[in-house]
Amino acid sequence: MGLFSKRKKGDMSEVLAYNKKAVSYVVERKGSEENVIGRTGAVSVDDEKLVIMCDGHEVVRLSVEGIVCAELMSHNGADIKGVDPETGQRRHIVIHYGIRR
């Protein structure tokens, strides 16, 4: 599978790789703007959704249907594009990994 390519139907391996990853901070990109939307948390993935929790509350929920995930070239984070199932809005998220203790 190439960089930024959509996953094949039923192939969860690429998305499941992010399950239980520790997150240092989360950035949402909107056009040319980047806003930090959470710090210190983790990623949770199941068959239907990818959820990012920071400081004890949910900052991002994306449907795994049509999600596009790519590791950053530095290997210290991931670029994730997907649809929020509640609003139907397309979101562009960048997570930066933290160190799990």
All heavy atoms as an XYZ file, in Angstrom:
779
protein
N       0.850     -1.172      0.000
C       0.000      0.000      0.000
C       0.893      1.231      0.000
O       1.823      1.323      0.775
C      -0.888     -0.023      1.242
C      -1.990      0.966      1.171
S      -3.116      0.912      2.582
C      -3.847     -0.677      2.382
N       0.613      2.173     -0.874
C       1.440      3.352     -1.002
C       1.143      4.409      0.032
O       0.178      4.340      0.781
N       1.971      5.391      0.062
C       1.802      6.514      0.969
C       0.515      7.258      0.640
O       0.221      7.527     -0.517
C       3.004      7.448      0.805
C       3.321      8.397      1.910
C       3.670      7.613      3.174
C       4.489      9.266      1.530
N      -0.300      7.558      1.619
C      -1.560      8.282      1.497
C      -2.624      7.540      0.688
O      -3.568      8.133      0.217
C      -1.368      9.682      0.893
C      -0.544     10.574      1.741
C       0.728     10.941      1.368
C      -1.034     11.044      2.942
C       1.487     11.773      2.154
C      -0.277     11.878      3.739
C       0.982     12.238      3.338
N      -2.480      6.242      0.525
C      -3.509      5.513     -0.208
C      -4.590      5.027      0.745
O      -4.333      4.789      1.915
C      -2.897      4.329     -0.949
O      -2.291      3.447     -0.043
N      -5.803      4.894      0.225
C      -6.901      4.399      1.048
C      -6.715      2.910      1.269
O      -6.183      2.210      0.421
C      -8.238      4.669      0.382
C      -8.606      6.126      0.398
C     -10.008      6.336     -0.085
C     -10.358      7.798     -0.019
N     -11.695      8.064     -0.470
N      -7.173      2.445      2.432
C      -7.025      1.024      2.734
C      -8.020      0.207      1.928
O      -9.052      0.692      1.521
C      -7.240      0.680      4.199
C      -7.560      1.663      5.109
C      -7.843      1.148      6.503
N      -9.174      1.592      6.823
C     -10.242      0.848      6.820
N     -10.171     -0.407      6.553
N     -11.395      1.338      7.087
N      -7.654     -1.038      1.726
C      -8.557     -1.950      1.051
C      -9.680     -2.297      2.001
O      -9.498     -2.347      3.210
C      -7.810     -3.212      0.630
C      -6.760     -2.944     -0.418
C      -6.018     -4.200     -0.761
C      -4.914     -3.872     -1.741
N      -4.020     -4.971     -1.937
N     -10.854     -2.557      1.455
C     -12.018     -2.878      2.274
C     -11.704     -4.081      3.159
O     -11.250     -5.112      2.687
C     -13.209     -3.178      1.383
C     -14.489     -3.240      2.139
C     -15.603     -2.722      1.280
C     -16.884     -2.667      2.038
N     -17.235     -1.378      2.478
N     -11.915     -3.926      4.452
C     -11.690     -5.009      5.402
C     -10.268     -5.078      5.948
O     -10.003     -5.829      6.863
N      -9.334     -4.278      5.413
C      -7.953     -4.300      5.899
C      -7.783     -3.283      7.015
O      -7.701     -2.089      6.782
C      -6.983     -3.987      4.757
C      -5.537     -4.014      5.204
O      -5.244     -4.581      6.273
O      -4.689     -3.461      4.487
N      -7.754     -3.789      8.251
C      -7.651     -2.911      9.423
C      -6.224     -2.804      9.948
O      -5.966     -2.052     10.871
C      -8.548     -3.440     10.541
C     -10.024     -3.306     10.262
S     -10.543     -1.597     10.337
C     -10.250     -1.232     12.043
N      -5.274     -3.546      9.372
C      -3.925     -3.613      9.935
C      -3.251     -2.252     10.021
O      -2.598     -1.946     11.014
C      -3.059     -4.582      9.132
O      -2.961     -4.153      7.787
N      -3.412     -1.418      9.005
C      -2.763     -0.104      9.005
C      -3.322      0.795     10.104
O      -2.591      1.473     10.806
C      -2.952      0.545      7.642
C      -2.144      1.809      7.471
C      -2.260      2.353      6.073
O      -2.019      1.591      5.126
O      -2.593      3.536      5.948
N      -4.627      0.789     10.282
C      -5.270      1.626     11.292
C      -5.040      1.056     12.693
O      -4.777      1.797     13.637
C      -6.778      1.773     11.005
C      -7.451      2.610     12.077
C      -7.001      2.402      9.645
N      -5.086     -0.263     12.834
C      -4.888     -0.895     14.142
C      -3.481     -0.671     14.691
O      -3.261     -0.782     15.890
C      -5.194     -2.387     14.073
C      -6.675     -2.746     14.016
C      -6.851     -4.239     13.786
C      -7.394     -2.312     15.273
N      -2.533     -0.330     13.841
C      -1.164     -0.052     14.295
C      -1.128      1.142     15.247
O      -0.208      1.270     16.050
C      -0.258      0.204     13.100
N      -2.136      2.016     15.186
C      -2.170      3.202     16.044
C      -2.860      2.956     17.379
O      -2.811      3.813     18.265
C      -2.846      4.369     15.313
C      -2.105      4.743     14.066
C      -2.573      4.372     12.814
C      -0.900      5.418     14.134
C      -1.864      4.687     11.660
C      -0.190      5.742     13.003
C      -0.673      5.373     11.766
O       0.030      5.671     10.636
N      -3.487      1.790     17.539
C      -4.187      1.473     18.781
C      -3.222      1.478     19.970
O      -2.141      0.904     19.896
C      -4.881      0.117     18.674
C      -5.865     -0.107     19.792
O      -6.526      0.819     20.252
N      -5.965     -1.333     20.231
N      -3.607      2.146     21.031
C      -2.855      2.255     22.289
C      -1.549      3.038     22.170
O      -0.687      2.950     23.038
C      -2.581      0.873     22.880
C      -3.852      0.135     23.228
C      -3.563     -1.187     23.883
C      -4.850     -1.915     24.189
N      -4.630     -3.222     24.769
N      -1.401      3.835     21.111
C      -0.213      4.690     21.003
C      -0.360      5.850     21.981
O      -1.415      6.458     22.099
C      -0.082      5.274     19.595
C       0.393      4.312     18.558
C       1.887      4.244     18.558
C       2.357      3.478     17.337
N       3.786      3.369     17.270
N       0.709      6.150     22.683
C       0.728      7.315     23.569
C       0.894      8.570     22.720
O       1.636      8.583     21.740
C       1.877      7.197     24.556
N       0.187      9.621     23.100
C       0.191     10.868     22.336
C       0.729     11.993     23.206
O       0.280     12.177     24.335
C      -1.244     11.210     21.856
C      -1.285     12.568     21.199
C      -1.756     10.142     20.915
N       1.694     12.737     22.665
C       2.221     13.902     23.351
C       1.292     15.098     23.120
O       0.912     15.782     24.054
C       3.620     14.213     22.834
O       4.123     15.375     23.424
N       0.941     15.334     21.850
C      -0.047     16.365     21.538
C      -0.694     16.089     20.191
O      -0.190     15.325     19.384
C       0.543     17.781     21.604
C       1.652     18.084     20.625
C       1.388     18.762     19.445
C       2.964     17.721     20.895
C       2.402     19.064     18.559
C       3.982     18.011     20.016
C       3.698     18.684     18.847
O       4.703     18.985     17.962
N      -1.859     16.718     19.974
C      -2.671     16.527     18.774
C      -2.920     17.889     18.135
O      -3.296     18.833     18.811
C      -4.032     15.870     19.118
C      -4.859     15.650     17.859
C      -3.847     14.580     19.886
N      -2.714     17.958     16.827
C      -2.910     19.189     16.074
C      -3.994     18.943     15.031
O      -4.013     17.904     14.379
C      -1.597     19.604     15.361
C      -1.814     20.803     14.457
C      -0.499     19.866     16.362
N      -4.916     19.912     14.871
C      -5.893     19.835     13.787
C      -5.535     20.885     12.753
O      -5.311     22.051     13.089
C      -7.317     20.066     14.286
C      -8.328     19.953     13.167
C      -9.756     19.813     13.642
O     -10.041     20.147     14.802
O     -10.586     19.369     12.836
N      -5.487     20.453     11.491
C      -5.188     21.370     10.393
C      -6.483     21.782      9.707
O      -7.294     20.951      9.354
C      -4.270     20.704      9.373
C      -2.890     20.476      9.880
C      -2.005     19.929      8.810
N      -0.644     19.807      9.316
C       0.322     19.180      8.682
N       0.082     18.611      7.522
N       1.520     19.111      9.211
N      -6.636     23.086      9.541
C      -7.770     23.643      8.790
C      -7.182     24.648      7.817
O      -6.805     25.750      8.213
C      -8.768     24.327      9.720
C      -9.537     23.376     10.591
C     -10.564     24.106     11.422
C     -11.317     23.118     12.286
N     -12.274     23.787     13.171
N      -7.097     24.246      6.557
C      -6.456     25.099      5.554
C      -4.983     25.258      5.894
O      -4.266     24.282      6.061
N      -4.547     26.493      6.061
C      -3.147     26.750      6.406
C      -2.932     26.909      7.908
O      -1.813     27.122      8.353
C      -2.656     28.000      5.681
O      -3.409     29.115      6.096
N      -4.002     26.791      8.693
C      -3.905     26.937     10.147
C      -3.694     25.594     10.828
O      -4.228     24.584     10.402
C      -5.182     27.548     10.714
C      -5.354     28.995     10.449
C      -6.578     29.545     11.160
O      -6.904     29.068     12.270
O      -7.201     30.447     10.595
N      -2.932     25.607     11.905
C      -2.753     24.432     12.758
C      -3.065     24.837     14.187
O      -2.501     25.808     14.693
C      -1.318     23.907     12.682
C      -0.969     23.265     11.374
C       0.406     22.604     11.400
O       1.179     22.839     12.357
O       0.700     21.868     10.464
N      -3.962     24.101     14.832
C      -4.328     24.386     16.213
C      -4.125     23.153     17.067
O      -4.594     22.067     16.712
C      -5.800     24.809     16.302
C      -6.065     26.085     15.545
O      -5.342     27.061     15.703
N      -7.075     26.078     14.702
N      -3.446     23.319     18.202
C      -3.284     22.221     19.151
C      -4.633     22.015     19.836
O      -5.189     22.948     20.416
C      -2.182     22.532     20.189
C      -2.097     21.424     21.231
C      -0.838     22.721     19.504
N      -5.173     20.789     19.743
C      -6.488     20.516     20.330
C      -6.413     19.583     21.533
O      -7.422     19.334     22.184
C      -7.475     19.959     19.282
C      -6.953     18.667     18.655
C      -7.767     21.013     18.225
C      -7.955     17.988     17.739
N      -5.218     19.068     21.830
C      -5.083     18.204     22.997
C      -3.633     17.877     23.295
O      -2.780     17.924     22.409
N      -3.376     17.561     24.567
C      -2.029     17.163     25.005
C      -2.143     15.976     25.948
O      -3.130     15.837     26.659
C      -1.344     18.310     25.741
C      -1.107     19.527     24.888
C      -0.340     20.587     25.677
N      -0.247     21.819     24.938
C       0.668     22.081     24.002
N       1.561     21.180     23.712
N       0.675     23.233     23.376
N      -1.134     15.135     25.943
C      -1.009     13.992     26.848
C      -2.232     13.075     26.791
O      -3.218     13.293     27.481
C      -0.780     14.445     28.302
O       0.197     15.470     28.335
C      -0.332     13.279     29.141
N      -2.141     12.063     25.949
C      -3.259     11.148     25.813
C      -2.887      9.867     25.108
O      -1.738      9.446     25.130
N      -3.876      9.258     24.455
C      -3.675      7.980     23.768
C      -4.695      7.826     22.646
O      -5.720      8.494     22.622
C      -3.801      6.823     24.748
N      -4.391      6.892     21.735
C      -5.266      6.571     20.608
C      -5.935      5.236     20.885
O      -5.309      4.309     21.386
C      -4.460      6.475     19.299
C      -5.358      6.109     18.126
C      -3.701      7.751     19.027
N      -7.207      5.140     20.543
C      -7.958      3.895     20.670
C      -8.631      3.616     19.328
O      -9.269      4.496     18.754
C      -9.011      4.018     21.767
O      -9.794      2.861     21.816
N      -8.486      2.370     18.831
C      -9.071      1.993     17.545
C      -9.875      0.721     17.722
O      -9.426     -0.227     18.368
C      -7.969      1.756     16.486
C      -8.587      1.344     15.155
C      -7.088      2.976     16.319
N     -11.096      0.704     17.149
C     -11.868     -0.538     17.076
C     -12.378     -0.689     15.637
O     -11.911      0.011     14.742
C     -12.989     -0.586     18.120
C     -14.077      0.443     17.917
O     -14.201      1.002     16.808
O     -14.823      0.697     18.873
N     -13.322     -1.574     15.411
C     -13.799     -1.859     14.051
C     -14.529     -0.692     13.391
O     -14.660     -0.664     12.178
C     -14.738     -3.064     14.062
C     -14.006     -4.352     14.376
O     -12.771     -4.388     14.208
O     -14.669     -5.318     14.781
N     -15.010      0.261     14.161
C     -15.829      1.338     13.612
C     -15.211      2.728     13.712
O     -15.540      3.603     12.930
C     -17.185      1.368     14.308
C     -17.978      0.106     14.128
C     -19.255      0.111     14.950
O     -19.494      1.093     15.680
O     -19.991     -0.873     14.867
N     -14.337      2.942     14.704
C     -13.873      4.307     14.943
C     -12.448      4.361     15.470
O     -11.934      3.408     16.020
C     -14.802      5.017     15.918
C     -14.836      4.363     17.287
C     -15.997      4.865     18.116
C     -16.154      4.105     19.403
N     -16.348      2.679     19.290
N     -11.843      5.528     15.274
C     -10.554      5.870     15.868
C     -10.838      7.038     16.798
O     -11.430      8.037     16.371
C      -9.560      6.275     14.776
C      -8.190      6.743     15.240
C      -7.129      6.235     14.271
C      -8.094      8.236     15.383
N     -10.471      6.899     18.065
C     -10.734      7.928     19.064
C      -9.409      8.350     19.689
O      -8.584      7.510     20.032
C     -11.686      7.416     20.165
C     -11.912      8.470     21.229
C     -13.011      6.979     19.562
N      -9.224      9.660     19.846
C      -8.046     10.188     20.533
C      -8.522     10.877     21.799
O      -9.349     11.788     21.747
C      -7.262     11.166     19.643
C      -6.840     10.470     18.341
C      -6.048     11.705     20.395
C      -6.223     11.385     17.319
N      -8.010     10.397     22.931
C      -8.343     10.950     24.247
C      -7.130     11.719     24.762
O      -6.009     11.218     24.696
C      -8.672      9.834     25.229
C      -9.817      8.941     24.816
S     -11.401      9.706     24.994
C     -11.548      9.807     26.755
N      -7.357     12.919     25.268
C      -6.301     13.730     25.866
C      -6.811     14.337     27.162
O      -7.929     14.847     27.210
C      -5.858     14.844     24.927
S      -4.966     14.257     23.491
N      -5.998     14.282     28.191
C      -6.339     14.846     29.499
C      -7.711     14.396     29.983
O      -8.486     15.178     30.548
C      -6.265     16.373     29.469
C      -4.843     16.870     29.264
O      -3.920     16.241     29.805
O      -4.671     17.882     28.557
N      -8.048     13.140     29.737
C      -9.285     12.570     30.256
C     -10.541     12.861     29.463
O     -11.629     12.525     29.900
N     -10.433     13.515     28.291
C     -11.624     13.729     27.475
C     -11.313     13.495     25.994
O     -10.172     13.572     25.557
C     -12.233     15.114     27.715
C     -11.382     16.252     27.247
N     -10.293     16.714     27.936
C     -11.471     17.012     26.137
C      -9.744     17.707     27.286
N     -10.440     17.918     26.188
N     -12.363     13.196     25.252
C     -12.239     12.897     23.827
C     -12.013     14.176     23.028
O     -12.782     15.120     23.136
C     -13.529     12.218     23.363
C     -13.537     11.793     21.935
C     -14.842     11.137     21.554
O     -15.228     10.145     22.191
O     -15.476     11.640     20.607
N     -10.941     14.190     22.216
C     -10.682     15.359     21.377
C     -10.985     15.088     19.910
O     -11.268     16.019     19.155
C      -9.241     15.894     21.541
C      -9.025     16.443     22.932
C      -8.210     14.857     21.210
N     -10.925     13.812     19.492
C     -11.187     13.452     18.095
C     -11.854     12.086     18.035
O     -11.442     11.164     18.734
C      -9.878     13.392     17.269
C     -10.154     12.933     15.847
C      -9.165     14.712     17.257
N     -12.874     11.977     17.177
C     -13.499     10.689     16.860
C     -13.680     10.663     15.352
O     -14.327     11.543     14.783
C     -14.850     10.537     17.550
C     -15.562      9.227     17.211
C     -16.891      9.119     17.920
N     -16.712      9.080     19.354
C     -16.798      7.964     20.088
N     -17.080      6.819     19.518
N     -16.614      8.010     21.393
N     -13.088      9.648     14.698
C     -13.190      9.512     13.256
C     -13.672      8.116     12.905
O     -13.276      7.136     13.544
C     -11.828      9.748     12.590
C     -11.172     11.106     12.807
C      -9.771     11.105     12.220
C     -12.000     12.206     12.197
N     -14.486      8.019     11.873
C     -14.926      6.728     11.363
C     -13.749      6.076     10.633
O     -13.007      6.760      9.924
C     -16.092      6.935     10.399
O     -16.402      5.735      9.742
N     -13.556      4.766     10.793
C     -12.460      4.085     10.092
C     -12.803      3.846      8.624
O     -11.922      3.546      7.824
C     -12.035      2.762     10.766
C     -11.459      3.009     12.133
C     -13.149      1.769     10.804
N     -14.066      4.008      8.261
C     -14.476      3.864      6.864
C     -13.887      5.019      6.054
O     -14.198      6.182      6.296
C     -16.002      3.885      6.757
C     -16.519      3.622      5.369
C     -16.241      2.209      4.907
O     -16.269      1.286      5.745
O     -16.001      2.032      3.705
N     -12.986      4.721      5.135
C     -12.372      5.737      4.286
C     -11.263      6.531      4.938
O     -10.783      7.506      4.361
N     -10.821      6.145      6.135
C      -9.761      6.878      6.831
C      -8.425      6.686      6.101
O      -8.164      5.624      5.530
C      -9.672      6.436      8.305
C      -8.889      7.464      9.133
C      -9.056      5.056      8.431
C      -9.023      7.251     10.630
N      -7.598      7.726      6.095
C      -6.280      7.674      5.481
C      -5.266      8.029      6.561
O      -5.330      9.107      7.148
C      -6.164      8.665      4.299
C      -4.769      8.626      3.706
C      -7.209      8.371      3.251
N      -4.341      7.096      6.837
C      -3.318      7.298      7.872
C      -1.941      7.159      7.243
O      -1.728      6.264      6.427
C      -3.447      6.257      8.977
S      -5.033      6.227      9.795
N      -1.019      8.021      7.636
C       0.356      7.934      7.150
C       1.299      8.334      8.266
O       1.064      9.317      8.967
C       0.550      8.833      5.945
N       2.345      7.567      8.425
C       3.380      7.863      9.414
C       4.146      9.106      8.955
O       4.420      9.280      7.767
C       4.331      6.664      9.506
C       5.243      6.676     10.685
C       4.556      6.216     11.957
O       3.456      5.659     11.905
O       5.161      6.432     13.016
N       4.479      9.998      9.894
C       5.314     11.148      9.559
C       6.704     10.654      9.177
O       7.152      9.603      9.648
C       5.414     12.106     10.746
C       4.110     12.749     11.207
C       4.379     13.657     12.401
C       3.439     13.514     10.091
N       7.395     11.390      8.335
C       8.727     10.966      7.889
C       9.701     10.844      9.053
O      10.628     10.043      9.010
C       9.262     11.926      6.834
C       8.490     11.829      5.525
S       9.081     12.956      4.278
C      10.589     12.139      3.802
N       9.479     11.592     10.112
C      10.346     11.536     11.288
C      10.036     10.325     12.166
O      10.762     10.046     13.105
C      10.162     12.806     12.119
O       8.815     12.900     12.564
N       8.931      9.618     11.888
C       8.467      8.457     12.651
C       8.094      8.798     14.096
O       8.039      7.929     14.938
C       9.489      7.310     12.641
C       9.741      6.785     11.279
N       8.820      6.039     10.592
C      10.813      6.922     10.457
C       9.317      5.719      9.417
N      10.518      6.253      9.296
N       7.838     10.073     14.363
C       7.418     10.452     15.714
C       5.960     10.895     15.765
O       5.537     11.568     16.686
C       8.329     11.536     16.293
C       8.188     12.855     15.573
O       7.622     12.926     14.492
N       8.714     13.914     16.166
N       5.179     10.486     14.754
C       3.775     10.847     14.726
C       3.094     10.318     13.483
O       3.668      9.565     12.709
N       1.840     10.738     13.304
C       1.053     10.287     12.155
C       0.132     11.383     11.664
O      -0.345     12.214     12.438
C       0.237      9.064     12.539
N      -0.123     11.365     10.366
C      -1.045     12.269      9.706
C      -2.307     11.459      9.412
O      -2.230     10.426      8.753
C      -0.406     12.767      8.408
C      -1.208     13.846      7.739
O      -0.987     15.014      8.074
O      -2.045     13.502      6.890
N      -3.454     11.909      9.909
C      -4.691     11.146      9.801
C      -5.787     12.035      9.211
O      -6.014     13.141      9.686
C      -5.142     10.615     11.175
C      -4.036      9.766     11.793
C      -6.437      9.833     11.060
C      -4.267      9.394     13.240
N      -6.456     11.522      8.173
C      -7.577     12.239      7.554
C      -8.775     11.316      7.566
O      -8.681     10.157      7.172
C      -7.246     12.626      6.123
C      -6.106     13.607      6.004
C      -5.769     13.873      4.570
C      -4.533     14.763      4.493
N      -4.061     14.905      3.128
N      -9.904     11.824      8.055
C     -11.109     11.014      8.123
C     -12.335     11.865      8.381
O     -12.258     13.079      8.509
N     -13.471     11.181      8.473
C     -14.757     11.852      8.651
C     -15.248     11.672     10.087
O     -15.236     10.562     10.620
C     -15.803     11.286      7.662
C     -17.172     11.899      7.895
C     -15.345     11.521      6.237
N     -15.663     12.769     10.700
C     -16.278     12.739     12.024
C     -17.677     12.153     11.858
O     -18.493     12.718     11.124
C     -16.356     14.157     12.587
C     -16.867     14.222     13.999
O     -17.776     13.434     14.346
O     -16.384     15.063     14.760
N     -17.975     11.021     12.511
C     -19.282     10.379     12.301
C     -20.476     11.191     12.823
O     -21.587     11.011     12.336
C     -19.156      9.046     13.048
C     -18.071      9.246     14.027
C     -17.144     10.270     13.438
N     -20.257     12.076     13.768
C     -21.355     12.875     14.322
C     -21.718     14.059     13.431
O     -22.889     14.349     13.233
C     -21.001     13.364     15.724
C     -20.932     12.245     16.736
C     -20.580     12.752     18.127
O     -20.639     13.971     18.359
O     -20.259     11.909     18.972
N     -20.703     14.748     12.891
C     -20.965     15.947     12.097
C     -20.895     15.702     10.594
O     -21.381     16.514      9.819
C     -19.947     17.058     12.445
O     -18.634     16.622     12.061
C     -19.986     17.405     13.916
N     -20.235     14.610     10.185
C     -20.042     14.331      8.768
C     -18.949     15.180      8.148
O     -18.715     15.159      6.952
N     -18.243     15.929      8.991
C     -17.199     16.838      8.537
C     -15.879     16.094      8.364
O     -15.497     15.255      9.177
C     -17.043     17.953      9.573
C     -16.087     19.031      9.199
C     -16.025     20.113     10.270
O     -16.340     19.872     11.438
N     -15.607     21.297      9.885
N     -15.143     16.401      7.289
C     -13.821     15.819      7.045
C     -12.817     16.547      7.943
O     -12.809     17.772      7.992
C     -13.447     15.994      5.585
C     -12.185     15.304      5.203
C     -12.470     14.276      4.135
N     -11.243     13.649      3.684
C     -10.895     12.420      4.025
N     -11.686     11.708      4.776
N      -9.777     11.901      3.599
N     -11.982     15.771      8.648
C     -10.998     16.363      9.564
C      -9.601     15.887      9.208
O      -9.418     14.763      8.755
C     -11.314     15.995     11.012
C     -12.645     16.590     11.459
C     -12.965     16.282     12.876
N     -12.170     17.124     13.775
C     -12.238     17.054     15.090
N     -13.060     16.197     15.672
N     -11.497     17.838     15.844
N      -8.629     16.769      9.419
C      -7.218     16.473      9.169
C      -6.479     16.653     10.493
O      -6.372     17.756     11.006
C      -6.672     17.427      8.113
C      -5.268     17.138      7.711
N      -4.658     17.811      6.694
C      -4.345     16.247      8.162
C      -3.420     17.370      6.547
N      -3.202     16.423      7.444
N      -5.991     15.538     11.033
C      -5.372     15.510     12.359
C      -3.930     15.049     12.240
O      -3.623     14.141     11.470
C      -6.131     14.521     13.284
C      -7.627     14.858     13.336
C      -5.513     14.466     14.664
C      -7.965     16.208     13.899
N      -3.053     15.648     13.028
C      -1.667     15.177     13.143
C      -1.416     14.874     14.604
O      -1.639     15.731     15.467
C      -0.657     16.227     12.640
C       0.770     15.719     12.795
C      -0.930     16.593     11.187
N      -1.002     13.624     14.879
C      -0.663     13.261     16.252
C       0.848     13.131     16.367
O       1.516     12.722     15.417
C      -1.354     11.945     16.712
C      -0.952     10.769     15.832
C      -2.847     12.113     16.740
C      -1.454      9.423     16.334
N       1.363     13.542     17.500
C       2.786     13.416     17.804
C       2.889     12.472     18.990
O       2.267     12.709     20.026
C       3.400     14.787     18.099
C       3.366     15.675     16.903
N       4.393     15.735     15.995
C       2.414     16.516     16.445
C       4.078     16.574     15.033
N       2.875     17.071     15.285
N       3.651     11.403     18.809
C       3.731     10.362     19.822
C       4.432     10.843     21.070
O       5.370     11.643     21.012
C       4.485      9.138     19.308
C       3.906      8.508     18.068
C       4.736      7.978     17.098
C       2.533      8.428     17.871
C       4.227      7.397     15.965
C       2.023      7.852     16.738
C       2.861      7.331     15.785
O       2.353      6.753     14.661
N       3.987     10.316     22.185
C       4.627     10.539     23.468
C       5.330      9.269     23.886
O       5.289      8.257     23.189
N       5.983      9.308     25.009
C       6.681      8.138     25.548
C       5.804      7.507     26.595
O       5.415      8.151     27.562
C       8.047      8.529     26.124
C       8.921      9.154     25.032
C       8.724      7.318     26.753
C      10.200      9.763     25.541
N       5.461      6.241     26.385
C       4.638      5.507     27.342
C       5.535      4.987     28.457
O       6.554      4.395     28.215
C       3.923      4.346     26.654
C       2.866      3.731     27.547
C       2.030      2.764     26.762
N       1.086      3.426     25.886
C      -0.158      3.723     26.222
N      -0.611      3.415     27.403
N      -0.954      4.303     25.375
N       5.147      5.246     29.693
C       5.963      4.813     30.845
C       5.393      3.618     31.491
O       4.306      3.301     31.526
C       6.048      5.937     31.845
C       6.760      7.116     31.243
C       6.696      8.279     32.166
N       6.986      9.444     31.331
C       7.477     10.538     31.780
N       7.733     10.674     33.027
N       7.713     11.539     30.997
